Amino acid sequence: MTIHGTPPWHLWGNVQTVNLQVVGSANPVQNTSSQLARIKYKRPDSWRFFMKATLLNVTGAVLSGVNITVAYQVSFGTGRAVTTLDQFVFFEFDPVVGPPIFPLPQTKWASSAIEPARVGATSAVERRMDVIPADSIQCNAICSLQAGDATAYTATLEVTAFFAPLQHVRPEWFEKVGTFNGQEDKGAK
């Protein structure tokens, strides 16, 4: 089934290029990418994810003190409840002295998120989350460039996010279509 001619799974992931620039200011500039994923599945499922950030280029007078970050903001929910995690997955690039010591492009990726400490500021055990329980998911990448001085700096990033059901079992494969009170047979619409 398609929505406006596009299959719904075409909204389950994306790759975008983000350009950042700081001109004459030591303040960070922040650029939020367009939405990377938008899932509306009509029934709860467990979702796997993959997120990647690649620093393609960085320019500036002195790269010492330059900090480039990508924070993946994920909103997900089931039914009428939604929660948002602002730094679900977080990547940081510190180009210090630039190429060739800091070779470009530089890529970081994750298929799990690190949970915050449950007690106090730190936790002795690092826990990871690699499945999201949801029937709706939205994902944005918030990219930031912070320069160490007041000269001009630019950075180009490629951001990626993909989502897929842990097990894609459709109820209508096993039962007569139309016999589900919760419309769970409409998951792909």
N, C-alpha and C positions, 0 to 999 in steps of 0.2 A: 504494500500500500504506500502511496506517495502523498506528500503534502506539497501542493503547488508545483507538482512535477518533479520534486526532489525526494528521493528516499530518505526517511528519517535518520538512518545511520550516517548519512553524509554530514550531520551536525554533531557527531560523536567524537570529532577530533579535527585538528587544524594545525597548520604550520604558518607562521607569520614573521615578517621582518619588522623590527622596531628600530628607529633611529633616535638617538638621544643627543642633546647638545647643551653644553653650559658655555655661555659667552660672557666673559668679564665678571664672573661672580663665583664665589666659593660655595654658594648655596646649592644644594642638590636640585636637579630638575627631575621631575617624575613624569613618566608617560605610561598610561594604561593602554595596553593593547586592546584591540577589538576582542569580542568574546571568542574564545578558542573552542568552546564546546557548549552545546545546549541540548540536554536530553530530557524528554518528556515521554516516559515509557508506559504510563497508564496502569502499571502494577509494580509493586516492590520487587526488586531484584538485588543481587550482590554484584558490584561492578569492580573490575580491575582497572588500573590506570597506568599510564606511562607519561612522564614529563621530561622534557629535555630543553636545555638552553645552550646556545652556541654563541660565544663572543666572536664575531666575524672580523671586527676591526675596532681599534681605539687609537685616537690621535690626540696630541697635546704636547705642550712644551716639556713638562716634567711629569712623568707618569707616577712617580712616587707620591703616595697620598691619594691617588685616584681609586675610587671604590665603585664597582658596578654590581647591582643586585637584581635578581629576578625573584619575586614572591608570587607564587600561584595561589590565587584566591578561589576557593571552591565553596559554592553554596549547594547544599543537597538536602533532600527531605523526602518524607513519605506522607501521603495524605495531605493534611492541612499544615503540617509542621515542617519548617525549614530552618537550618542552621548554617552559619557562614564561618569558615575558617580562613582568616586573612593570610596566614603564612603556612598553608597546608604543606607545600614543598617550597624550600628556600635555597637559592643558589647565590654564591658570592664569587666575584672575580676581582682579583687584586693584581693589576698588571705591573706593579712595582717599577721595573726599568724597561719594560717593553721588549719587543722582539730583538734579538733571537733568544734571549733568556726566557721570555714569556712568549712561547710560540703561538701563533694564531693560524687558523681558528682554534679555539679551545672550547671543548664540549663537556657538559656535566649532565647527568640524567639520573632519574629515580623511578622505581616502580613501587616504592613504599614511602610513607611519610613518618617522620619521627614524632612520637607523641610527647607532649610536654610532661615535665615531672609531675607526679600525682601528689607528692607530699613535699613541702618545702620548696626551695629554689632549685635543687638538683635531685636527681634520683640515681641510685646505685645501679639500677637496671634500665637499659635503654629499650623501650618498647617501640615497635613499628606497627603501622596500620597499612595494610596492603589491599583491603577490600572496603568499599563504601556501600552501606545498605541504603538504597534509595529508589524512588520512582522518578525523581527529577534531579538533574545536576546541571549547574552552570559553572564554567571555569574561565577566569581571566588571568592574564599574566601582568603583574605590575612591575615595570622595569624602572630602575633608578640609576642615575649617574651622579656621583659626587666628586668634585675636583678638589685638589689640595691647595690650589692658589687661584688667583683671579684671572687667569688667562683662559683662552678658548679650548674646549675639549669636545670631542665627539666620540660616540660609540655606536656600533651597529650590532644588533643581536638578532638571532633567529630563535623564536620560542615555539614550542611544540607541546601539545597535550592530546592524548588519545584515551578513550574509555571504551570498554566492552563488557558485556554481561559475563559473569563468571561461568555460568552454564546457560546457554541459550536454548531452553526447552519451551516450546510454544504449546499451550494447552490444546489448541485446535488440531495438533498433530495426532492426538490420542482420543479425542472426544468429538462428538457432533458439535459443530460450530453453532453458537447461539444458546448453549445450555449453561452459561456461566453468569451468575447473578452480579458479580463484581466487574464484568466486562474484561476479565483477564485475558480473553482471547483477542483483545484489541490492542495489545501491547506495542505493536509496531506502528500504530497510526499516530 
